């Protein structure tokens, strides 16, 4: 029989805002759906998939170059900022000796509305920028050709580079195999083995909107001398979403590719953040995992939150008690765990799980570690 992996993730609580690039006038809007007659905010599965791809590209724990690349990119952004400031004519704070000629030149520039440009600083920053860009290019090539074997590579999140843009060898690439692809003209496509629901808030949206004002001329593209108003819909909540995959259907290296995806969910970074000033932590604060012969997840949106913020797994507990979901599985005559719950926040009405598979002993990281051991054992058998 075929083994299936199902999981539902509950995020930490945070203030979500502007998780897409759309707006109504000067107001950034949240995507919403109606559930049980009330509006709930939602984040697309495409945004979650993109965040997974970003993790696979830049956060490969087996390759220290991934971490080094992130450090260099941060350093390059800092140098580019300093360079722009130096070129615009920021004052040279390190200068201690000023001749009369220098003073006269500066006075003349100031009277003409010109800013002082420190040519030595600009030259030094240009050299530093070139060195960082060369190192980033060198390491990017190493990471791009590394163990993950990603087909699509996003050097700056605005463009794509490909190993095989015709998908002739899609089986060799983790992203093509797990996330799928479609070539518009080559009549070639592959349904991704990883399926993800939309993330939905655990509490209804009550219409919260914040209004702010940007200082005059803060955006050169907007005229006028008055402050520029802008608004954003916000929602202080948690999100939950479900994923499902069948490792045996992966083209190759089923265990490792499954492990990389679970590592991605555990360490997922920004999801659908259009602006840096809206940070929402999508890493799991609680997780429910099933490793089972059952092809149906049966745990979609299984977390519930009441009006006082208390979380429970009442629906999951009912399904376990009534035999709809089995907490144990039989493998070659041996009884093995088939359900794990990991949490670092308090959960009420949890199903009773034995063998250390419940939230009393497991957090999300430990739960994933446990299920990976089970997957490895099952796939070998």
N, C-alpha and C positions, 0 to 999 in steps of 0.2 A: 504493500500500500504506500501511497505517496504522502510525504510529510509536508505540512504547511506551517508557515510562521505568521502569526497575527499579533498585532500590538496596538495598544491605545496609550497615547502620551498626554499627560496633563502638564501644562507649563506652570511656571511661577506666576504669582500675581504681579501685575504691573499696569502702567497707564499706556494703552495703545493709542496711536494717532497717526493718520496719514500713511497707512500701510500700502498705498498705491499712489500713482502720480496724477490722479484725477481731482477735479475741484469744481465747485459751484461758485462762480465769481471769485471772491478773495477767500473763500472758505474751502479748506481741504477736507474731503469727506472720507468716511469709513464705509467699506462695503457692508451691506446688511442683508439679512434674510429674516423671514418671519417663522417663528417656531412656537407652537402652542399659543398662537395668537399674539405674540409679542416680538418686537424687533431684537435680534441678536446680531452682533458684529461678527464678521467672518474674514478669514485670510485664505487665499487660494492655495490649492495643492501645487500649482505651478511655482508659487513663491517658495514653498517648502522644498520642492525639488531643486530649485536654483540654489538655495542655501546648502543643500546636500552636495551639489556639484562644486560649490565654492569650497566646502570643507575638503572634499576629495582632492581638489587641486592644490590647496595651500596648507593643509593640516594633516599631512601623512606622518603619523607618529613614528613609522619605521624609517623615515627619511629625514634626517636633521636639516637637510637643505630647505624643506618646507618652512620650518620655523625661521631659518636664516633669511629666506626670501621675504617673509613678512617684516622682519626687522629692517631689512634694507629698504623696503618700500616706505616704511614710516620715516626713515632717515632721509630718503629722497624728497618726500613731501615737505619735511622741515627745511631742507636746503633750498628747495624751490621757493618756499615762502620767504626765506631770508634774502634770496637773490632778487625776488620781485621788489622787496622793500629797499634793498640797496640800490637797485636801478632807478627807483622812484625818487631817490635822493634823501634817505634817512641820514640824520646827523652822525658824524664819525665820533663816537664816544671815546675811542681809544687815542685820539690825537691829543698830545700834551704840549707840543711845540708849535706855535703859530707865528709865522713871520708877518711883518707888516704887509708884505706883498700878498700873502694868503688872505689876510684880513680884508685888504682892499678888494680882492677878487670876490670874496664871499659877500662883502657889502654890496658890490655891484650886482652880483647874481640875485641877492635878496631883493634889491630895489627893482629888478626886472621880473620878479616873481619866479625866478629859477631856483631849483633845489640843488643842494650840494650832492654830488655823486662821488662816492669813495671808489675810485677805479681799482685800487689794490684789493679791496674787499670783494668787488664784483669779479675780478680775475680769480681770486682764491675760491670763491663759491662756484664759479664756472668749472674750475678744475675738479672740485669735490663732486659736483653734479655729474660730470663726465665719468668719473671713477665709479660712482654708485650705479649709473646707468649701465656701464660695461659689466659690473659684477652682477647686477640683476639679470641682464641678458644671458650671462654665462650660467647662472644657477637656474634660471627659467628653463634652459635647454635640458639641464640635468633632471629637473623635476618633471618636465613634460615627457621625457623619455624614461621615467622611473617605473617602479613596480606596479603602480596602478594601471598604467597603459590606458590613459584617457584618450579618446579620439579627438574630442573638442577641447581646445585650450583657450581660456579667456585672459589675455594678458592685462587688460585694463577695464574689463566689464563693459566695454563699448564695441568690442570687435571679437571675432572668433578666428582661430587658426585650427587647421585640421591635419591629422595624419593621413586620413583616407576620406576624402570628401565625396567619394562614390559609394562608401559603405560596403566595399567588396569583401573586407575582412572584419566585419562588425563583431564576429565572435571573439576576436582578440582583445576587444576594448570593453572595459568594465561599464563605462557610461552608456555605450550603445546597447549592451546586453541588459543591464538593469533598468535603465531609464527609457530605452527605446529610441526610435528615430523614424523619420519619414523623408525621403528624397522626392522633391516635387516633380522632377522630370525623368528620373531613372527608373520609375515604377518599382521602387524598392522601399520596403518599410518593415519595421519589427515592433511588435507590441512590447512595451517595457514589462519586465517581470515584477517590478515594484509598483504597487497600487497605493495611492494615498488619498484620503478624503480631504475635503476642505476642513480647515480648522474653524471651530465655532466657539464663541464665548460661552462660559458657564453661567453667566448672568445676563439678563436683558439690558439693552442699552436704553437709558432714560433720557436721551437727548442732550447729553452734556456737550457744551461748546465753549472753547476758550477764545478770547479775543485779545490780540496784541497789536502793538504799533511799532513799526520800524522807524528809525530816526530819519529825518529829511536827508535825501540824496544818498541813502545807504545802498540803493540800487540805481546805478547810473542809467539804466534803461527806463526808469520811471521818472517823469518830470515832476515839477511842482516843488514848493518850498515847505509844505506841511508834512506831518508824519504820515506814513503809509500804513493803513490798517490791514490786518490779515487775521483770519480766524481758522480754527481747526476743531473738527469733531474729535472727541477723546472718549475713551472708555476704560475705566479702571476695572480690570477683570482678569480671568485666566482663560486660556484656550485649550481645547482638547481636539485631537485628531487621531485617526486610525490608519494603520498601514497593513499591508498583507502581501506576501510573496511565497513562491514555491521554489526553494533552492534547487531541487532536482531538475527544474526546467531551465536553469541557467546553462549557458553554452559550455562553460568550463569553470574549474576551480570553485565549485559551489560553496564550500565552507568559507574560504577566505573572502569571496565577494559578499557573502552574507554578513560576515564579521565587519567588513569595511562599512557597509550600510548601517549596521547597528551602532558602530562607533560614530558614524556621522550624525545619527539621531541623538546620541548621547551628548555630543559636543557641538551641536548645531549653533550657528552664530546668529547673524541678523537675518530676519525673514521679512521680506516685503517692506523694508524700510526705505522710503523715498528720500527722507532727510535724516541727517545724522543727529538732529536734536530730538528725534523720537526713537529711543532705544527700548526695545522690548525683549526680554530674555525668553527665548523659545526652547531652551534646554529643559529636559523633563524634571519636574519636581516629584512626579509620581508616574509609574508605568505599569500596565498590565500586559503580560506576554503569554501567548499560547503556542506550544509546539505540539502539533496534533495531526491526526489523519483527517480531521474534519475540514473540508474545504471552505466552509462558511465561517467568517470571523466571530460572529455572535457577541462581540464586545464593542461594537461601534458606539462611540459617545456614551460610554458606560459610567462616567463620573457625573455626579450631581452635586450642586452647591445650593444651599438654602439661602433665604434672605439675610441670614446672620453670618454668612461666610463659611458655615460648616460644610465639610465635604463628606460624601458617602459613596459607597459602592453597592447600594441596595439592590439595584437591578441585576448586577453580576451575582450577588449572593443568592438571589432568588433562582437564577438560572442554574447555578451550581447545585443548590439544594433540591431542585426538581429534576436533576439529571440531564438538563439541556446542554450543559458544559461539564466535561469531566476534568477533574483535577489531576487524574492519574491516567497513564497510558500503558498498554501492554506491548513489550518489545521482546520477541522470542521467548515468550513465557515469563518474562520478568516485568514487574510493575515499576514504572518510572514516572516522575513528575511531568505534568503536561500544562501546568498553570503556575505562573509566578506573579507576585505583586511586590513592587519595590516603591518605597515612598520615604520622603524626608519631611512630609507634612502629615498631620493627623487625619486619618480616614476612619469614618464610622461604618458600621454594617459591612465589614469585610468578610468574605467567605473564609471558613476555617481551612487552612492549608498546613499540611505536615511537611516534614523533611526540610524545615528551614526555608520554605518558599514564600512566606508571607512578609508583610511590611513591618512586622515586629522585629525582624532581623535583617531585612534587605532594604537598601536604597536603590535608586534606578541603576547605578553603575554595577552594584553587586547582582541585581536581578539579571542584567544583560550578560554578565560574566557566567552566571549559573545556566542560563538558557543556551549560551554558546557551547558550554561543555556538553550539554544534552544533545545539541545539534551535531556536534562532532562525533559523539558516540553513536547516534542514530544513523548518520550517513555512512559510517564505517560498517555498521551491522547490515 
